[in-house]
Amino acid sequence: MDRHEYMTTGEFASAMGVSKDTLFHYDDIGLFCPEKVSENGYRYYSIYQMETFDTIRMLRDLGMPLKEIRDMLAHRSPERVMHVFAEREQQIDRQIEKLKAMKQWLSRRREKIADAEKTDFSEVTIQAFPERYYLYGHVADGLEKSIYRKTSELIAEFKKSGMRSDYDAAYIQYDENVQKGKFTEYDNTILLVDERPATGQYEILPGGRYITAYHVGHWMNIGQTYERLLQYKEQHHLKTESFYIERYVVDNFIAKEMEDYVTEVAVRILDASGR
């Protein structure tokens, strides 16, 4: 045997960027064995084994169990290798789509935080909102615990649909309650989403111009913000929809204390024809 045709375990490990222990383990389980073993037990690897090792490493990085890789190599054929590679390509495609969705989610969250940082929460303004969609959950008893439970159910339903877009937990408050000063009585929770849900029951929240006010602090005191919004509506002689949308723009993920939470209260402005 010409010593210079082969690499020792240490040399091969260094060339491939792995530890010698990894090579020993792969040899022990019959996954990747040295091409030559000398009479004194020294292992020697060929440069022609590098591509095979790279393939093993790639499949391992993709989560393929070592046993499956070993079985594929032990019974390999062009057809079998093609089949395994095709499966892994599909896996990579799914991972890419998942990562894209995660990146989009992070980007939207950053935008929302940036918007919150530059917003004057003391002002009542008119803002334009695009058409949005929401999943609706009725809460019969109106208890806070029941609302949170129903919100969790909506989130689970949303995720089950396979959609990966961002969402906002929100609430609908009806004008009937607002006019009676019942600002903290709720019988629903909704999940606002930017994209039309692929499956399930959903409602459309019309786009348009919305009177928008912000409440800083505990939601039990949100009546103060409604009073400001109603005053603005009256001063500007505006006709509005019969329900308001409440959603957190600063929640417990951004702020530690509830006193620092910020809730957006918005109601759509109707035109002269009532649309």
N, C-alpha and C positions, 0 to 999 in steps of 0.2 A: 504493500500500500504506500502510495506516494503521499507523505505527510502534507505537502504543500497544496494538494488538491482539496483539502478539507479544513474545516475550522473546528477548534475545540469548543466545548460547551460555553466557556467564558467569552470566546471571540464571537460566536454566533449570537449569544445573548446580547452582547454589546452592540452588534450590528443591527439587531432587530429591536433594540430598546426595551428589553424585558430582563427579568432576573433569571439567574441560573435555576433557581428553585422552580420557576414556571416551566422551564424545559424538562426538569427532572419529573415534575408532576405529570406533564403531558406524556412523557415516556412511560411512566408507571401505569397510567390508565389506558395506554395503547392508542392515544390520540395522535401524537406526533413523535415519532421515534428517530433517533440518529441514523444516518445512512450506514455508518460503520461503527463497530465497537471493537476495540483492540483486545488482544488476549489478556491484557492486564486490567480490562474493564473501562478504559477511557472511551468516552463518546466523541464521535466526530460527525459534523454536519456538512452537507454540501451546499454550495451557493445555489444549486438548482432547487433546494428546498425552501428558499426564501419566499417564493411566490405562494407556495402552499401555506406557509406559516402566516403570511399576510392575510390570506383568505380566511384562515381559522380565526385570526384576531378580529377581522371585520365582522364575521358572523357572530362571534362572541360579543362584540360591542353592540350588535343589533339584538342581543338578548337570546340568541339561540343556545340552548343547553349544550354543554360539552358532549354529552352522550349522543345527542342527535348529530352533532358535527362528526363525531367519531364514526357513527353508523353510516353517514353519508359518504365519508371517505373510504370506509371499508368496502362499500358496495357501489362505488362511484361509477358512473357512466355519463356520457354527454347528456342523455335525456334526464337523468336524475339530478345532475348539477344544474341544468337549465331550469328544472322545476323549482328547485330550492331557491335559486337566484331570483326567479320571477316572483316567488312568494315574498322574499325579502325586499324586492323593489316596491311591491305593494305596501309593505309595512313602512318603508321609508316615506312613501307618498302620504300615508296617513299621518305619520309623525310630522311631516312638513306642514300639512294642513292644520294640525293641532298647534304647532309652534306659531304659525301665521295668525291663528285666532288669538293665541295668548299675547302675541305682540300687539295686535289690534286692541285687545282689552286693556293692556297697559297704557297704550297711547291715548285711548279715550279717557281712562282714569286720570292720566296726567293732565289732559286738557281740562277736565272738570275741576281739578284742584287749582290749576292755573286761573281758570275763570273765576273761581271762588275768591282767590287771593286778590284779584283786581276789581271785585264787585263792592260797591258801597251798599252795605246791607241796610242802611238807614233810609234809603230812598225807595219810593214806589215808582216804578217805571212801566213803560209799555214795551214788550219784547215780542219778536217774531219767532214762532216755533214751527218746525216742520210737522207734517203728519206723523203721528206715532201710533204704536200698537200697545195693547196691554192685555194681560191675563187677569181675569176678575175672580176674586174669592169672597163669597158672602160670609159674614160672621154674625150669627144670630144674636149672641148674648152681648157683643160689643166689649167683652173683657180683653184687657191688654194681652193676657196669656193666650187667649184664643186667636187674637189677631196675629201674634208672633207665630203660632202654630200653623195658621192658614198661610202666612207668608212663606214659611218653610216648605209647605206643600206645593205652593206655586213655583218656588225655585226648583224643587225636585222635578216637577212637571216640565218646566222649561228646559232643564238639563237633559231630561229623558228624551226630549224631542230631537236632540243632537245639535241644537243651535249653540254657537259659542260666542254670540255677540254680547255686548254689555247690557246690563239691565239695572233698573232702579226700583227699589221697593217704594211704593207710594200709597196714598190714600185719597179717596174721593169724599169730599165734604159737600153736602147738599145745601142749596140756598135756603131751604126751609129751616134747617137747623141754624144756619148763620143768622137769619132774621130773628130767630127766637133767642139768640145768644148762647146756643148749645154748641159751642165751638169744639168741644172735646168728646163729642159723642159720635162714634163711628160704627158702621155695620158692615165694613168691607176693608179689604186690602187689595192692592193691585200690583202687578209687576209691569213696569214700563219698559218697552224694548224699542230699539230704533228700526229693526228689520221685521218684516212680516213673519210671524211664526210659521214654520213649515207644517206643523200639525197642531191639533187641539183647538179649543174654543178661545177666540180672542175678540177683542173689540178695537175699534179704530178711534183714536183721539184726534180730532180734526186739527190741522195746522191753522195758523193765523196769528192775529195780534192778541196778546194776552196782557192783562194788567198783572203785574208781578210785584210781590212784596216779600221781604225776607224776615223770618223770625229767628232771633238769636236767643238760645236758652231752652229751658224745659218746655216740652210741647203742651204741658198743662196750662201754660200762660199764653198760648197762641192767639187767644182772643184779642190781645192788644194789637197784634199784627193785622187781624181781620178788620179791626176798627180803622186802622190807617188806610187799608185798601178800600174799604167802603167809603171813607171820606174822599179819597181820590176819585173814585167812581162817581160820586155825587157832584163833586166840584166840576168835573169835566163832562157831566151829563152823558155818561156812557151806559149803554145797554149791554148786559153780559149774559153768558150761558147760565144755566140753573145749577151748575155744580163747579166746585173748585178742586184743583189738584194740589195735593201737598206731597212734597218729596224732599228728602234730606240732600243738601248739597255739601254739608260737612257733617259726617256721622262719626260713629265710635271708632272707625278705622283711622280717621284723620285727627280727631280730638279725643283727649282722655276723659274730660269732664262733660257731662250733659249740658252744663251751662254754656259750653262753647259750641254746641251743635247749632247748625243753621238749617232751617227749613224754608224751602221756597213754597210760597202760596201763589197760585196763578189761576186766573179765570179768563176764558176767551171772550173777546169783545165781539158783539153781534153788529151787523150792519143795519141800515134803516129797515130792511125787509125782515129782520129777525133771523138772519142766517149767519 
